[in-house]
Amino acid sequence: MWKKEDSKPEGVSDRAATPASSMALSSAVSTSTPSALGALPTSPRAAACISQGIRIKGEVTGSEDLFVDGVVDGKLNLANGSLTIGPNGHVKADVHAREVIVRGKIEGKVTGRDKVQLWSTGQVTGEVQTDRLAIEDGALLRGNVEAGRQANKTAEIKASAATVTAKAADTTSLNSGTAAN
């Protein structure tokens, strides 16, 4: 069996560590951690915020997420970001983002590359273009809507136009052959 005294190395006493040795230990620990000097850890996808008391006139561009609970008048372009209009937010702008979530009001053209979502408190007046559209009960949408994959629609339109052209050519040849007889 091991005794507590046997496990101690030679030269180590039972008395408490001196303040100097504990100070050296704490400084060694604090320099080894990256956030020891008060640096706050941040999320790489934390949204920027335009709060309720803020009013912006002009163009807002970026590639990060944005939460708008204030007033924006102009253009909003978030190429790879998500735009959330808060319940107090009012946007009079053409909006282009990867994803648009509306809990407040938008007036203008809304382009959500992946998705546009209208919550029950959301109001959109204008044009909406997106791959996917979700509208909750109570939401208000006034204007034109284009929803669905644009590439698939273009291919379908070209294919149906080619089919119509081929049918018209067949009909023409039949009619001209009938008229000759």
Secondary structure, DSSP 8 states (H G I E B T S, - for coil): ---TTTTS-TT--SS---HHHHHHHHHHHHHHSTTTTS-----TT--EEE-TT-EEEEEEEESS-EEE-SEEEEEEEEEEEEEEE-TT-EEEEEEEEEEEEESSEEES-EEEEEEEEE-TT-EEES-EEEEEEEE-TT-EEES-EEES-HHHHHHHHHHHHHHHHHHHHHHHHHHHHHHH-
